[in-house]
Amino acid sequence: MKQILTELIEHRSLSKDTAKQVLMDLATAKFNPSQTTAFMTVYMMRSITIDELQGFRDAMLELCLPVSFDAPVMDVCGTGGDAKNTFNISTLSSFVVAAAGQPVAKHGNYGVSSPSGSSNVLEHFGYKFTNDKDELKRCLDRANICFMHAPLFHPAMKNVAPIRKELGVKTFFNMLGPMVNPAFPRRQLVGVFSLELARQYAYLYQNTDKSFVILHSLDGYDEISLTGDFKYYYNKGERMASASDLGLPKLKTNDLRGGDTVEEAAKVFMRILEGNGTPEQNAAVIANAGMALYAGSQKEGLTAALGKAKESLESGKALTAFKKLLQA
C-alpha cells in the first residue's frame, strides 16, 4: 500500500488491474485502518479515472454474494453523496416502478452523507434485511420488489464500513454502489452526484447489455430534482431536459427536504405513499419513477412512462407494493 499511496500522491493513476487488486486486498483486510483511510481520502481530492472505477467495480462484483432472478429485474438508485438531504426519492420511486409492473431488485445501504438512506427508512418500518435467495424471490413474487441491503451481499466490505461511517462524507464507494448490485440487473436507472461521473458511468454502461438511464441534475442532485435542468445518458445517446419537458412543475430546494432524522424522513416517506404528499413531492417521485420505467422500456417513450408512474403513485398501488414487501 505504501507504494500505491506514493504513486497516487504523485498524481499518478492506477491501471484497471491494479485498482482491482488493491480493492481485493483492501476488502480482505490486508491494509491497516490508517492506510485504508488514506487510500479513500485520495479520491475525495481528485477525480477517479474510468480504469480505476472499472477495476474497483470488477473487484466488488467478484467478491459479492450473487443472486439470480428469473424476472427481468431493475435497480433504481443513486450514488448518494450529493449532500442535499432530500427525502428518499429513489426508494419511493422503486415502489412506484414495482407497482407499475416492472420487477425491482433494489440495492441500498444506510445513509453516509445524509440522515436516512434506503436501508435506514426500511429498517425503521420493521423490514428485516436478508440475503436468503429464496426469501428474496418470495418478496419479488409477492410485491414485485425485493430489497438487498448492501452489507449482506458485500461481506468483504465490513472492514471499510466503520471508516466510511466515521468519515461521514462521500467516498469512491458511493460511486460504486449502483454498479455492484448483486442481482446484476439488466435494467437500471442511476442518479450520480457529478456530471463527470455521469459521463464515466455512461461510457462503461454503453459497453454492457444493460438498458439504462444515467442522470445528474446540473445543480448537484443525484436524481431528477426538478429544481433546474438535468442531463441524462441512455442507450441511444444523451439529452438535456427540464421540468417543463416532463410536463412537471419546477421545484425549490425546500420542496425536497427529507428531515434531519430517520423518523422525520420516514414520516415524509409514508405521507407520500399514502397520497398525502405535496404536489411538489409527488412530482419529484413521478419524474424519477417515470425515468426509471423509461430506462426499462425505452420503446414506449418517456411520456407514457411518466403517465404510468403517476397512475401507480396516485392510485395507491405503490403503497400496496410497500405493504406487501413488509408482509413478505
C-alpha positions as CSV (number, residue, x, y, z in Angstrom):
1,M,0.0,0.0,0.0
2,K,2.9,2.4,0.7
3,Q,3.9,2.2,-3.0
4,I,0.3,2.7,-4.2
5,L,-0.2,5.7,-1.9
6,T,3.1,7.2,-3.1
7,E,2.0,6.9,-6.7
8,L,-1.4,8.4,-6.0
9,I,0.1,11.3,-4.0
10,E,2.3,12.0,-7.0
11,H,-0.8,12.4,-9.1
12,R,-0.5,9.1,-11.0
13,S,-3.5,6.8,-11.5
14,L,-3.9,3.1,-11.2
15,S,-4.4,0.7,-14.1
16,K,-7.7,-1.3,-14.1
17,D,-5.9,-4.5,-12.9
18,T,-4.0,-2.7,-10.2
19,A,-7.2,-1.0,-9.0
20,K,-9.0,-4.3,-8.9
21,Q,-6.2,-5.9,-6.9
22,V,-5.9,-3.0,-4.4
23,L,-9.6,-3.2,-3.6
24,M,-9.5,-7.0,-3.3
25,D,-6.6,-6.6,-0.8
26,L,-8.4,-3.7,1.0
27,A,-11.6,-5.8,1.3
28,T,-9.6,-8.8,2.8
29,A,-8.1,-6.6,5.5
30,K,-4.5,-6.6,4.1
31,F,-4.2,-2.9,5.0
32,N,-4.5,-1.3,8.4
33,P,-7.2,1.3,9.0
34,S,-4.9,4.3,8.6
35,Q,-3.7,3.0,5.1
36,T,-7.3,2.3,4.2
37,T,-8.4,5.8,5.2
38,A,-5.5,7.4,3.3
39,F,-6.4,5.5,0.2
40,M,-10.1,6.5,0.4
41,T,-9.1,10.1,1.1
42,V,-7.2,10.4,-2.2
43,Y,-10.4,10.0,-4.2
44,M,-12.0,12.8,-2.2
45,M,-9.4,15.2,-3.5
46,R,-9.1,14.1,-7.1
47,S,-11.3,12.5,-9.8
48,I,-11.4,8.8,-10.3
49,T,-10.4,7.5,-13.7
50,I,-12.5,5.2,-15.8
51,D,-9.9,2.4,-15.4
52,E,-9.9,2.8,-11.6
53,L,-13.7,2.8,-11.5
54,Q,-13.9,-0.3,-13.7
55,G,-11.2,-2.1,-11.6
56,F,-12.9,-1.3,-8.3
57,R,-16.3,-2.4,-9.8
58,D,-14.9,-5.7,-11.0
59,A,-13.4,-6.4,-7.6
60,M,-16.7,-5.7,-5.8
61,L,-18.6,-7.9,-8.2
62,E,-16.1,-10.7,-7.9
63,L,-16.4,-10.6,-4.1
64,C,-20.1,-10.2,-3.8
65,L,-22.7,-12.9,-3.0
66,P,-24.7,-13.0,-6.3
67,V,-28.4,-13.5,-6.6
68,S,-30.2,-14.7,-9.8
69,F,-33.8,-13.9,-10.6
70,D,-35.9,-15.2,-13.4
71,A,-37.7,-11.9,-13.7
72,P,-36.1,-9.0,-15.7
73,V,-35.3,-7.0,-12.6
74,M,-34.4,-3.3,-12.5
75,D,-32.5,-1.3,-9.9
76,V,-33.4,2.3,-9.1
77,C,-30.8,4.0,-7.1
78,G,-28.5,7.0,-6.8
79,T,-24.9,7.2,-5.7
80,G,-25.8,9.4,-2.7
81,G,-23.1,11.8,-1.6
82,D,-24.8,14.9,-3.1
83,A,-25.2,16.3,0.5
84,K,-28.7,17.7,-0.5
85,N,-30.6,15.9,2.3
86,T,-33.6,15.2,0.1
87,F,-36.4,12.8,1.1
88,N,-36.0,9.2,-0.1
89,I,-36.8,9.8,-3.7
90,S,-35.2,6.8,-5.3
91,T,-36.6,4.4,-2.6
92,L,-40.1,5.8,-3.2
93,S,-39.6,5.6,-6.9
94,S,-38.7,1.9,-6.6
95,F,-42.1,1.1,-5.2
96,V,-43.8,3.2,-7.8
97,V,-41.9,1.3,-10.5
98,A,-42.7,-2.1,-9.0
99,A,-46.4,-1.3,-8.7
100,A,-46.3,-0.2,-12.4
101,G,-45.3,-3.7,-13.4
102,Q,-41.5,-3.6,-13.6
103,P,-39.9,-6.0,-11.1
104,V,-37.3,-4.3,-8.9
105,A,-34.3,-5.6,-7.1
106,K,-33.4,-2.5,-5.1
107,H,-29.8,-2.3,-3.8
108,G,-29.3,0.0,-0.9
109,N,-27.5,0.9,2.3
110,Y,-27.5,3.2,5.3
111,G,-27.1,6.9,4.7
112,V,-23.5,8.2,4.9
113,S,-23.7,11.9,4.0
114,S,-27.5,12.1,4.7
115,P,-29.5,11.1,7.8
116,S,-31.6,8.5,6.0
117,G,-30.6,6.1,3.3
118,S,-32.9,3.5,1.9
119,S,-31.8,0.9,4.5
120,N,-32.5,3.4,7.3
121,V,-36.0,4.1,6.2
122,L,-37.0,0.4,5.5
123,E,-35.5,-0.7,8.8
124,H,-37.5,2.0,10.6
125,F,-40.7,0.3,9.3
126,G,-39.6,-3.1,10.5
127,Y,-38.3,-4.6,7.3
128,K,-35.8,-7.4,8.1
129,F,-32.8,-7.5,5.8
130,T,-31.9,-10.8,4.3
131,N,-29.5,-12.3,1.8
132,D,-31.5,-15.6,1.6
133,K,-32.2,-16.1,-2.1
134,D,-35.5,-17.9,-1.6
135,E,-36.8,-15.2,0.7
136,L,-35.8,-12.5,-1.8
137,K,-37.6,-14.4,-4.5
138,R,-40.7,-14.7,-2.4
139,C,-40.6,-10.9,-1.9
140,L,-40.3,-10.4,-5.6
141,D,-43.2,-12.8,-6.3
142,R,-45.4,-11.1,-3.7
143,A,-44.6,-7.4,-4.0
144,N,-42.8,-7.2,-7.3
145,I,-39.8,-5.8,-5.4
146,C,-37.1,-7.1,-3.1
147,F,-34.6,-5.1,-1.1
148,M,-30.9,-6.1,-0.9
149,H,-29.1,-4.4,2.0
150,A,-25.6,-4.0,0.5
151,P,-23.5,-5.1,3.5
152,L,-25.1,-8.5,3.5
153,F,-24.1,-9.1,-0.1
154,H,-20.7,-7.5,0.1
155,P,-19.3,-9.1,3.3
156,A,-15.7,-8.2,2.3
157,M,-16.6,-4.5,2.8
158,K,-17.1,-5.0,6.6
159,N,-13.5,-3.7,7.1
160,V,-14.4,-0.5,5.3
161,A,-17.9,0.2,6.8
162,P,-16.7,1.7,10.1
163,I,-14.3,4.0,8.4
164,R,-16.9,5.3,5.9
165,K,-19.3,5.9,8.9
166,E,-16.6,7.8,10.8
167,L,-15.7,9.9,7.8
168,G,-19.3,10.8,7.2
169,V,-18.7,12.1,3.7
170,K,-18.9,10.5,0.2
171,T,-16.1,8.3,-0.9
172,F,-15.5,6.3,-4.1
173,F,-17.7,3.6,-2.6
174,N,-20.6,5.9,-3.2
175,M,-19.6,5.9,-6.9
176,L,-19.5,2.1,-6.9
177,G,-22.8,1.4,-5.2
178,P,-25.2,1.4,-8.2
179,M,-22.6,-0.6,-10.3
180,V,-22.4,-3.5,-7.9
181,N,-25.9,-4.7,-7.4
182,P,-25.5,-8.5,-6.7
183,A,-28.6,-9.3,-8.9
184,F,-26.7,-8.0,-11.9
185,P,-29.8,-6.2,-13.2
186,R,-30.0,-5.6,-17.0
187,R,-32.3,-2.6,-16.5
188,Q,-31.2,0.4,-14.4
189,L,-31.8,4.0,-13.5
190,V,-28.8,5.5,-11.9
191,G,-28.5,9.0,-10.4
192,V,-25.0,10.3,-9.8
193,F,-23.6,13.3,-7.9
194,S,-21.5,14.9,-10.7
195,L,-21.6,15.3,-14.4
196,E,-18.1,13.8,-14.8
197,L,-19.2,10.6,-13.0
198,A,-22.3,10.5,-15.2
199,R,-20.1,10.5,-18.3
200,Q,-18.0,7.7,-16.8
201,Y,-21.0,5.6,-16.0
202,A,-22.4,6.2,-19.4
203,Y,-19.1,5.1,-21.0
204,L,-19.0,1.9,-19.0
205,Y,-22.7,1.1,-19.4
206,Q,-22.5,1.5,-23.2
207,N,-20.2,-1.5,-23.2
208,T,-22.8,-3.7,-21.5
209,D,-26.1,-5.3,-22.4
210,K,-28.0,-3.1,-19.9
211,S,-31.0,-0.9,-20.8
212,F,-30.1,2.2,-18.8
213,V,-30.5,5.8,-17.9
214,I,-27.7,7.7,-16.1
215,L,-28.7,11.1,-14.9
216,H,-27.5,14.1,-13.0
217,S,-29.2,17.4,-12.1
218,L,-26.9,20.2,-13.0
219,D,-27.4,22.0,-9.7
220,G,-25.8,19.0,-7.9
221,Y,-28.5,16.4,-7.2
222,D,-28.0,12.7,-7.9
223,E,-31.6,12.4,-9.1
224,I,-34.1,14.5,-11.1
225,S,-34.7,17.3,-8.6
226,L,-36.9,19.4,-10.9
227,T,-35.1,22.4,-9.4
228,G,-33.2,23.0,-12.6
229,D,-32.1,21.4,-15.8
230,F,-30.7,17.8,-15.8
231,K,-28.7,15.7,-18.2
232,Y,-29.3,12.1,-18.9
233,Y,-27.4,9.5,-20.8
234,Y,-29.2,6.5,-22.2
235,N,-28.7,3.7,-24.7
236,K,-29.3,5.9,-27.7
237,G,-27.2,8.9,-26.6
238,E,-27.5,11.9,-24.3
239,R,-30.0,14.7,-23.7
240,M,-30.6,17.8,-21.6
241,A,-34.0,18.3,-20.1
242,S,-36.0,20.4,-17.7
243,A,-39.1,20.1,-15.6
244,S,-41.3,21.6,-18.3
245,D,-40.0,18.9,-20.8
246,L,-41.6,16.3,-18.4
247,G,-44.8,18.2,-18.0
248,L,-44.0,18.8,-14.4
249,P,-43.5,22.0,-12.2
250,K,-40.2,23.5,-11.4
251,L,-39.4,23.0,-7.7
252,K,-37.4,24.8,-5.0
253,T,-34.8,23.2,-2.8
254,N,-37.1,23.2,0.3
255,D,-39.7,21.2,-1.6
256,L,-37.3,18.2,-1.4
257,R,-36.2,18.3,2.2
258,G,-36.2,15.0,3.9
259,G,-35.8,16.0,7.5
260,D,-32.9,15.7,9.9
261,T,-33.6,12.3,11.4
262,V,-34.7,8.9,10.2
263,E,-38.0,9.4,11.9
264,E,-38.7,12.7,10.0
265,A,-37.7,11.0,6.8
266,A,-40.0,8.1,7.4
267,K,-42.9,10.4,8.0
268,V,-42.4,12.1,4.7
269,F,-42.0,8.7,3.0
270,M,-45.3,7.5,4.3
271,R,-47.2,10.7,3.6
272,I,-46.2,10.5,0.0
273,L,-47.1,6.8,-0.3
274,E,-50.4,7.3,1.4
275,G,-51.4,10.0,-1.0
276,N,-50.8,12.9,1.3
277,G,-47.6,14.2,-0.2
278,T,-47.3,17.8,-1.5
279,P,-47.8,18.3,-5.3
280,E,-44.1,19.1,-5.4
281,Q,-43.0,15.9,-3.6
282,N,-45.3,13.8,-5.8
283,A,-43.8,15.5,-8.9
284,A,-40.2,14.6,-7.9
285,V,-41.2,10.9,-7.3
286,I,-43.1,10.7,-10.6
287,A,-40.2,12.3,-12.5
288,N,-37.7,9.7,-11.2
289,A,-40.0,6.7,-11.3
290,G,-41.1,7.7,-14.8
291,M,-37.5,7.9,-16.0
292,A,-36.8,4.5,-14.4
293,L,-39.7,3.0,-16.3
294,Y,-38.4,4.6,-19.5
295,A,-35.0,3.1,-18.8
296,G,-36.6,-0.3,-18.6
297,S,-38.6,0.0,-21.8
298,Q,-37.4,2.9,-24.0
299,K,-39.6,1.9,-27.0
300,E,-42.7,3.1,-25.2
301,G,-41.4,6.6,-24.8
302,L,-40.9,8.9,-21.8
303,T,-44.3,10.5,-21.8
304,A,-46.0,7.1,-21.5
305,A,-43.6,6.1,-18.7
306,L,-44.3,9.2,-16.7
307,G,-48.1,8.5,-17.1
308,K,-47.6,5.0,-15.7
309,A,-45.6,6.4,-12.8
310,K,-48.3,9.0,-12.0
311,E,-51.0,6.4,-12.0
312,S,-49.0,4.0,-9.9
313,L,-48.4,6.6,-7.2
314,E,-51.8,8.3,-7.2
315,S,-53.9,5.1,-7.3
316,G,-52.3,3.7,-4.2
317,K,-50.7,0.8,-6.0
318,A,-47.2,1.8,-4.8
319,L,-48.4,1.9,-1.2
320,T,-49.8,-1.7,-1.7
321,A,-46.4,-2.8,-3.0
322,F,-44.7,-1.4,0.0
323,K,-47.1,-3.1,2.4
324,K,-46.7,-6.4,0.6
325,L,-42.9,-6.1,0.9
326,L,-43.2,-5.6,4.7
327,Q,-45.5,-8.7,4.9
328,A,-43.4,-10.9,2.7
